[in-house]
């Protein structure tokens, strides 16, 4: 009978050989790479969380290039349900050598039962630890509870717009063609999104993103949380995509679904989708926390490419939805914490501003998103909402992000800067 260590040695050796045989991916500089690299010598546990296939492992491998380390991926169907961590450490020493076992890189560690205790133990032994995970609970719950003060966390999303341009520049350099940067290439980015396989390998976004969305639903959510009603889960996810940037409530979702779900089950499903980095539900700014929890929420996808790829009928999704989702993701990349310091605003007269960014240490930012201000009614609606928010938050400056317009507006004592998104 094969012992636990023998099995883990076999798996670790196989993973090592696969890693060494895999072609080196094109190294696209990532926006967070500088900060992540600066933290690589820290004695704290280095954490990279984000959606599947966003490039988390590639980033860590790139930063650890030339550094002896042991690597193990817990996303492996050969692993036993109950894994002995002592046997794992022994297996890694056998496969990678003793020197490499001073630095560990664990991929998708949330798949290991009781991983918090495991990390805590080897961290006490003063090992240099890097981990990745595609479940936000790593940061929001388990890490914050079990490893308080012992980790540094970085969130990696699919390529941002600047990252996608850097990626296409690399591709253009290899083919001796410099990519053309314009509002047309930006529009293509809005539709196709920024997953590395789509940008670098020209994967068909309609196929690739639909399959990725389905895999996360069935495996990361369905299997992990033992969801029995997968069709209802899938239908709810598609309904969320259809509602990008629109106010939704549990009741409105229940009415729109063909599947009957209790309020508790529906909220659980939404929570699972957020944890798996499929979408996020942005709350309304309210001085009262109780009112904030009861108010409608606005959903945004973690990649704009999901919006039209997952549900073909959404090819008619408005351009404004894509642009608003783009700005939401950019704010996250800039450090905003949805429902922590980032909200949407609605006045008593139902005037709405897409984003209120309350970053500590600087004035509130009032940010509106609109595809175009060329129609007078649209211009008046957007400006009126900004003036209402500016009065509440006591600001004299605001921003409107548009597709391709730049101008300055002075209304009601407020300076409104209109910027091209791209």
LUMVO-327866 format. One record per residue (C-alpha): residue number from 1; x, y negated, z negated; residue in one letter. Coordinates in Angstrom, 3 decimals, decimal comma. Example, Ala and Ser with C-alpha at 12.3 -4.5 7.8 and 13.67 -1.06 7.14 Angstrom:
# LUMVO-327866
 pos       c1       c2       c3 code
   1   12,300    4,500   -7,800    A
   2   13,670    1,060   -7,140    S
END
This chain:
# LUMVO-327866
 pos       c1       c2       c3 code
   1    0,000    0,000    0,000    X
   2    1,348   -3,420    0,951    X
   3    2,091   -5,598   -2,058    X
   4    0,853   -9,173   -2,337    X
   5    4,391  -10,514   -1,886    X
   6    5,044   -8,344    1,170    X
   7    1,828   -9,615    2,769    X
   8    2,714  -13,237    2,021    X
   9    6,269  -12,754    3,320    X
  10    4,805  -11,396    6,554    X
  11    2,414  -14,357    6,883    X
  12    5,040  -16,957    5,951    X
  13    7,544  -15,461    8,393    X
  14    4,940  -15,438   11,146    X
  15    4,041  -19,070   10,464    X
  16    7,727  -20,030   10,507    X
  17    8,327  -18,303   13,837    X
  18    5,234  -19,895   15,356    X
  19    6,370  -23,306   14,126    X
  20    9,882  -22,900   15,550    X
  21    8,538  -21,638   18,879    X
  22    6,000  -24,428   19,252    X
  23    7,080  -27,237   21,616    X
  24    7,984  -30,423   19,797    X
  25    4,987  -32,777   20,126    X
  26    5,469  -36,254   21,530    X
  27    6,345  -38,465   18,593    X
  28    3,926  -41,350   18,675    X
  29    4,746  -43,861   15,909    X
  30    1,760  -43,959   13,565    X
  31    0,550  -47,074   11,782    X
  32    1,045  -45,518    8,340    X
  33    4,383  -43,916    9,132    X
  34    6,535  -46,652    7,602    X
  35    4,731  -46,591    4,261    X
  36    4,637  -42,804    4,256    X
  37    8,337  -42,508    5,056    X
  38    9,180  -45,040    2,322    X
  39    7,386  -42,814   -0,185    X
  40    9,029  -39,568    0,947    X
  41   11,744  -39,714   -1,735    X
  42    9,295  -40,519   -4,502    X
  43    9,026  -37,937   -7,290    X
  44    5,244  -38,141   -6,915    X
  45    3,222  -35,701   -4,796    X
  46    2,774  -37,095   -1,278    X
  47   -0,754  -36,582    0,078    X
  48   -2,028  -37,090    3,628    X
  49   -5,775  -36,676    4,090    X
  50   -7,920  -37,217    7,139    X
  51   -9,988  -35,499    9,831    X
  52   -8,932  -32,220   11,370    X
  53   -6,648  -32,523   14,401    X
  54   -5,820  -36,163   13,621    X
  55   -2,081  -35,445   13,439    X
  56   -1,489  -35,011    9,688    X
  57    0,871  -32,035   10,022    X
  58    2,754  -33,647   12,905    X
  59    3,320  -36,759   10,814    X
  60    4,696  -34,807    7,829    X
  61    6,902  -32,634   10,042    X
  62    8,226  -35,780   11,718    X
  63    9,090  -37,433    8,393    X
  64   10,685  -34,214    7,089    X
  65   12,710  -33,657   10,255    X
  66   16,245  -32,789    9,158    X
  67   15,194  -32,252    5,532    X
  68   15,405  -28,612    4,356    X
  69   11,909  -27,610    3,239    X
  70    9,527  -24,699    2,972    X
  71    6,258  -24,960    4,871    X
  72    3,069  -22,966    4,363    X
  73   -0,311  -23,393    6,042    X
  74   -3,343  -22,277    4,038    X
  75   -5,458  -22,412    7,199    X
  76   -4,706  -18,760    7,978    X
  77   -7,360  -16,060    8,196    X
  78   -4,860  -13,396    7,135    X
  79   -4,681  -14,778    3,612    X
  80   -6,423  -12,784    0,874    X
  81   -9,367  -14,351   -0,956    X
  82   -7,432  -14,223   -4,230    X
  83   -3,868  -15,341   -3,662    X
  84   -1,182  -14,904   -6,315    X
  85    0,762  -18,159   -6,394    X
  86    3,846  -16,617   -8,024    X
  87    3,995  -14,135   -5,164    X
  88    3,608  -17,019   -2,719    X
  89    6,536  -18,949   -4,185    X
  90    8,672  -15,822   -4,134    X
  91    7,686  -15,160   -0,508    X
  92    8,574  -18,708    0,517    X
  93   11,993  -18,373   -1,088    X
  94   12,524  -15,105    0,813    X
  95   11,511  -16,609    4,162    X
  96   12,889  -20,143    3,891    X
  97   15,796  -19,741    1,471    X
  98   16,483  -21,179   -1,951    X
  99   17,666  -24,619   -0,808    X
 100   14,464  -25,243    1,130    X
 101   12,417  -24,493   -1,956    X
 102   13,329  -27,829   -3,451    X
 103   10,878  -29,459   -0,993    X
 104    7,498  -27,940   -0,177    X
 105    5,015  -28,838    2,533    X
 106    1,579  -27,291    2,071    X
 107   -0,945  -27,679    4,900    X
 108   -4,717  -27,743    4,242    X
 109   -4,155  -26,967    0,585    X
 110   -7,841  -27,284   -0,300    X
 111   -8,225  -23,704    0,983    X
 112   -6,232  -22,423   -2,007    X
 113   -8,324  -21,673   -5,068    X
 114   -7,228  -23,674   -8,112    X
 115   -4,681  -25,570   -6,036    X
 116   -4,589  -28,406   -8,562    X
 117   -3,074  -26,187  -11,264    X
 118   -0,632  -24,742   -8,732    X
 119    0,617  -28,179   -7,676    X
 120    0,767  -29,367  -11,260    X
 121    2,983  -26,417  -12,170    X
 122    5,528  -26,812   -9,377    X
 123    5,492  -30,577   -9,763    X
 124    6,572  -30,139  -13,389    X
 125    9,488  -28,130  -12,014    X
 126   10,547  -31,347  -10,223    X
 127    9,949  -30,116   -6,687    X
 128    9,399  -32,584   -3,856    X
 129    5,869  -31,881   -2,645    X
 130    3,971  -32,885    0,498    X
 131    0,376  -31,785    1,095    X
 132   -2,291  -32,355    3,722    X
 133   -6,025  -31,841    3,528    X
 134   -9,070  -32,423    5,696    X
 135  -11,492  -32,818    2,812    X
 136  -11,791  -36,208    1,134    X
 137  -12,561  -34,571   -2,213    X
 138   -8,801  -34,054   -2,480    X
 139   -8,518  -37,741   -3,258    X
 140  -11,876  -38,762   -4,646    X
 141  -12,362  -35,996   -7,169    X
 142   -9,821  -33,249   -7,755    X
 143   -6,656  -35,304   -7,278    X
 144   -7,920  -38,262   -9,251    X
 145   -9,057  -35,966  -12,068    X
 146   -6,314  -33,353  -12,220    X
 147   -3,240  -35,223  -11,014    X
 148   -3,860  -38,771  -12,217    X
 149   -0,755  -40,880  -11,725    X
 150    1,178  -38,014  -10,130    X
 151    0,445  -38,564   -6,431    X
 152    0,587  -41,088   -3,597    X
 153   -2,200  -40,822   -1,054    X
 154   -2,268  -41,833    2,616    X
 155   -5,244  -41,539    4,966    X
 156   -4,534  -40,665    8,598    X
 157   -7,315  -41,129   11,129    X
 158   -7,174  -40,342   14,868    X
 159   -5,108  -42,769   16,949    X
 160   -6,038  -46,402   16,443    X
 161   -6,301  -48,615   19,514    X
 162   -2,645  -49,791   19,180    X
 163   -1,511  -46,199   18,537    X
 164   -3,340  -44,977   21,618    X
 165   -1,550  -47,639   23,662    X
 166    1,797  -46,523   22,262    X
 167    0,866  -42,938   23,154    X
 168   -0,079  -43,876   26,704    X
 169    3,128  -45,901   27,009    X
 170    5,109  -42,768   26,168    X
 171    3,126  -40,809   28,743    X
 172    3,569  -43,579   31,269    X
 173    7,312  -43,700   30,602    X
 174    7,647  -39,982   31,227    X
 175    5,807  -40,335   34,521    X
 176    7,572  -43,616   35,418    X
 177    4,220  -45,376   35,367    X
 178    3,499  -48,103   32,877    X
 179   -0,102  -47,831   31,625    X
 180   -2,337  -50,797   32,261    X
 181   -3,724  -52,386   29,094    X
 182   -7,016  -54,165   29,663    X
 183  -10,550  -54,384   28,394    X
 184  -11,351  -51,475   30,728    X
 185   -8,812  -49,198   29,027    X
 186  -10,191  -50,403   25,688    X
 187  -13,698  -49,416   26,779    X
 188  -12,377  -45,985   27,718    X
 189  -10,886  -45,752   24,223    X
 190  -14,246  -46,638   22,662    X
 191  -15,970  -43,834   24,561    X
 192  -13,300  -41,132   24,287    X
 193  -11,891  -41,964   20,846    X
 194   -8,386  -41,421   19,571    X
 195   -7,858  -37,748   18,775    X
 196   -4,275  -36,910   19,827    X
 197   -5,287  -33,979   22,035    X
 198   -7,642  -36,258   23,970    X
 199   -5,113  -39,093   24,317    X
 200   -1,884  -37,119   24,786    X
 201   -3,057  -33,886   26,388    X
 202   -6,002  -35,223   28,394    X
 203   -8,419  -32,804   26,740    X
 204  -11,940  -33,327   28,050    X
 205  -13,492  -35,339   25,184    X
 206  -17,020  -34,096   25,875    X
 207  -15,844  -30,505   25,385    X
 208  -13,047  -30,929   22,854    X
 209  -14,896  -33,243   20,450    X
 210  -18,125  -31,262   20,628    X
 211  -16,252  -28,070   19,769    X
 212  -14,309  -29,784   16,980    X
 213  -17,497  -31,217   15,468    X
 214  -19,137  -27,784   15,608    X
 215  -16,114  -26,060   14,060    X
 216  -16,038  -28,482   11,132    X
 217  -19,767  -28,023   10,581    X
 218  -19,634  -24,235   10,627    X
 219  -16,296  -23,633    8,903    X
 220  -15,408  -26,573    6,683    X
 221  -18,991  -27,180    5,624    X
 222  -21,026  -24,059    6,395    X
 223  -18,549  -21,505    5,049    X
 224  -17,188  -23,621    2,201    X
 225  -20,572  -24,593    0,791    X
 226  -22,427  -21,460    1,933    X
 227  -24,946  -23,464    3,953    X
 228  -27,662  -21,129    5,214    X
 229  -29,519  -23,537    7,467    X
 230  -26,772  -24,409    9,969    X
 231  -29,282  -25,594   12,643    X
 232  -30,651  -28,156   10,176    X
 233  -27,120  -29,244    9,258    X
 234  -26,243  -29,671   12,931    X
 235  -29,472  -31,575   13,661    X
 236  -28,836  -33,909   10,741    X
 237  -25,304  -34,609   11,956    X
 238  -26,581  -35,475   15,432    X
 239  -29,237  -37,735   13,921    X
 240  -26,556  -39,566   11,967    X
 241  -24,592  -40,121   15,197    X
 242  -27,712  -41,434   16,869    X
 243  -28,084  -43,965   14,032    X
 244  -24,580  -45,473   14,093    X
 245  -24,683  -48,965   12,610    X
 246  -28,406  -48,751   11,845    X
 247  -29,972  -48,678    8,404    X
 248  -31,122  -45,234    7,342    X
 249  -32,636  -43,721    4,230    X
 250  -33,230  -40,193    3,022    X
 251  -36,913  -40,596    3,779    X
 252  -36,353  -41,872    7,322    X
 253  -34,015  -38,967    8,058    X
 254  -36,502  -36,442    6,677    X
 255  -39,232  -37,850    8,904    X
 256  -37,026  -37,740   11,999    X
 257  -35,816  -34,169   11,434    X
 258  -37,734  -31,243   12,865    X
 259  -36,327  -29,157    9,984    X
 260  -37,843  -29,462    6,531    X
 261  -35,207  -30,344    3,965    X
 262  -35,633  -31,364    0,344    X
 263  -34,139  -34,682   -0,636    X
 264  -31,467  -32,900   -2,692    X
 265  -30,469  -30,627    0,187    X
 266  -30,399  -33,535    2,637    X
 267  -28,177  -35,608    0,356    X
 268  -25,891  -32,612   -0,141    X
 269  -25,553  -32,164    3,620    X
 270  -24,730  -35,863    4,049    X
 271  -22,135  -35,620    1,291    X
 272  -20,549  -32,598    2,989    X
 273  -20,292  -34,516    6,260    X
 274  -18,557  -37,402    4,524    X
 275  -16,134  -35,105    2,691    X
 276  -15,198  -33,376    5,952    X
 277  -14,403  -36,708    7,659    X
 278  -17,196  -36,493   10,212    X
 279  -18,953  -39,707    9,224    X
 280  -19,303  -42,192    6,388    X
 281  -22,380  -43,928    4,998    X
 282  -21,776  -47,587    4,195    X
 283  -23,816  -49,082    1,367    X
 284  -25,466  -52,483    1,179    X
 285  -23,865  -55,130   -1,012    X
 286  -25,974  -55,621   -4,114    X
 287  -24,954  -57,279   -7,404    X
 288  -26,862  -54,501   -9,131    X
 289  -25,305  -51,041   -8,799    X
 290  -28,727  -49,425   -9,267    X
 291  -30,175  -51,413   -6,346    X
 292  -27,115  -50,629   -4,266    X
 293  -27,623  -46,878   -4,718    X
 294  -31,282  -47,132   -3,668    X
 295  -30,739  -49,335   -0,609    X
 296  -30,546  -48,083    2,970    X
 297  -27,118  -47,033    4,239    X
 298  -25,412  -47,464    7,616    X
 299  -23,547  -44,476    9,138    X
 300  -20,276  -44,622   11,056    X
 301  -18,332  -41,781   12,691    X
 302  -14,663  -41,172   11,901    X
 303  -13,927  -41,332   15,630    X
 304  -15,911  -43,282   18,214    X
 305  -15,486  -40,393   20,652    X
 306  -17,843  -38,266   18,577    X
 307  -20,778  -40,573   19,292    X
 308  -21,287  -39,697   22,943    X
 309  -19,475  -36,354   23,083    X
 310  -21,301  -34,384   20,407    X
 311  -24,781  -35,118   21,671    X
 312  -24,960  -35,583   25,459    X
 313  -28,269  -37,431   25,174    X
 314  -26,372  -40,250   23,449    X
 315  -24,734  -41,324   26,699    X
 316  -27,100  -44,236   26,424    X
 317  -25,734  -45,158   22,988    X
 318  -25,382  -48,906   22,953    X
 319  -22,022  -50,491   23,555    X
 320  -22,600  -52,488   20,391    X
 321  -22,730  -49,276   18,341    X
 322  -19,361  -48,174   19,708    X
 323  -17,805  -51,560   18,999    X
 324  -19,230  -51,783   15,481    X
 325  -17,948  -48,283   14,695    X
 326  -14,521  -49,298   16,047    X
 327  -14,370  -52,291   13,683    X
 328  -15,423  -50,125   10,724    X
 329  -12,536  -47,739   11,390    X
 330  -10,083  -50,588   11,835    X
 331  -11,092  -52,016    8,456    X
 332  -10,414  -48,629    6,846    X
 333   -7,007  -48,546    8,502    X
 334   -6,364  -52,010    7,089    X
 335   -7,014  -50,674    3,594    X
 336  -10,724  -51,291    3,069    X
 337  -12,532  -48,826    0,811    X
 338  -16,120  -48,208    1,978    X
 339  -18,562  -48,751   -0,897    X
 340  -15,661  -49,896   -3,063    X
 341  -14,744  -53,233   -1,490    X
 342  -16,467  -52,877    1,903    X
 343  -20,236  -53,199    2,349    X
 344  -22,862  -54,514    4,721    X
 345  -24,984  -57,530    3,805    X
 346  -28,669  -58,288    4,176    X
 347  -30,317  -61,487    3,024    X
 348  -33,841  -61,710    1,517    X
 349  -34,952  -62,870    4,986    X
 350  -33,424  -59,682    6,514    X
 351  -30,529  -61,508    8,152    X
 352  -27,760  -58,921    8,420    X
 353  -23,976  -59,082    8,544    X
 354  -22,167  -55,909    9,487    X
 355  -19,247  -56,081    7,051    X
 356  -18,423  -57,867    3,824    X
 357  -14,828  -57,138    2,797    X
 358  -14,202  -58,012   -0,849    X
 359  -10,501  -57,254   -1,077    X
 360   -9,171  -58,170   -4,530    X
 361   -6,872  -61,182   -4,544    X
 362   -8,200  -62,884   -1,437    X
 363  -11,413  -64,653   -0,371    X
 364  -14,342  -62,513    0,784    X
 365  -14,306  -61,749    4,502    X
 366  -17,561  -62,049    6,430    X
 367  -17,299  -60,018    9,641    X
 368  -19,968  -59,699   12,304    X
 369  -19,754  -57,446   15,366    X
 370  -21,554  -58,230   18,604    X
 371  -20,881  -57,003   22,133    X
 372  -21,512  -60,466   23,600    X
 373  -22,762  -63,859   22,455    X
 374  -23,695  -65,018   25,937    X
 375  -27,439  -64,776   25,310    X
 376  -28,700  -67,702   23,271    X
 377  -31,042  -65,628   21,108    X
 378  -28,181  -63,282   20,194    X
 379  -25,885  -66,205   19,414    X
 380  -28,450  -67,813   17,125    X
 381  -29,252  -64,539   15,329    X
 382  -25,626  -63,678   14,617    X
 383  -24,678  -67,185   13,481    X
 384  -27,768  -67,463   11,279    X
 385  -26,843  -64,209    9,503    X
 386  -23,259  -65,372    8,972    X
 387  -24,406  -68,664    7,456    X
 388  -26,672  -66,758    5,050    X
 389  -23,786  -64,526    3,949    X
 390  -21,349  -67,448    3,752    X
 391  -23,699  -69,201    1,332    X
 392  -23,950  -66,136   -0,922    X
 393  -20,198  -65,505   -1,009    X
 394  -19,120  -69,134   -1,022    X
 395  -16,867  -68,967    2,049    X
 396  -16,167  -71,517    4,763    X
 397  -14,709  -69,108    7,315    X
 398  -16,094  -66,030    9,073    X
 399  -15,328  -63,787   12,041    X
 400  -17,307  -62,365   14,938    X
 401  -15,719  -59,508   16,887    X
 402  -16,887  -59,240   20,504    X
 403  -15,885  -57,158   23,484    X
 404  -14,161  -59,853   25,521    X
 405  -14,936  -63,335   24,188    X
 406  -12,705  -65,815   22,344    X
 407  -14,066  -69,089   20,995    X
 408  -14,483  -71,216   17,880    X
 409  -17,862  -72,053   16,381    X
 410  -18,561  -74,745   13,792    X
 411  -22,015  -74,397   12,271    X
 412  -23,403  -75,372    8,872    X
 413  -19,980  -76,207    7,471    X
 414  -18,595  -72,778    8,375    X
 415  -15,785  -72,144   10,863    X
 416  -16,537  -68,957   12,800    X
 417  -13,694  -67,425   14,797    X
 418  -14,867  -65,282   17,705    X
 419  -12,251  -62,685   18,719    X
 420  -11,875  -60,107   21,474    X
 421  -11,832  -56,650   19,948    X
 422   -9,115  -55,335   22,192    X
END
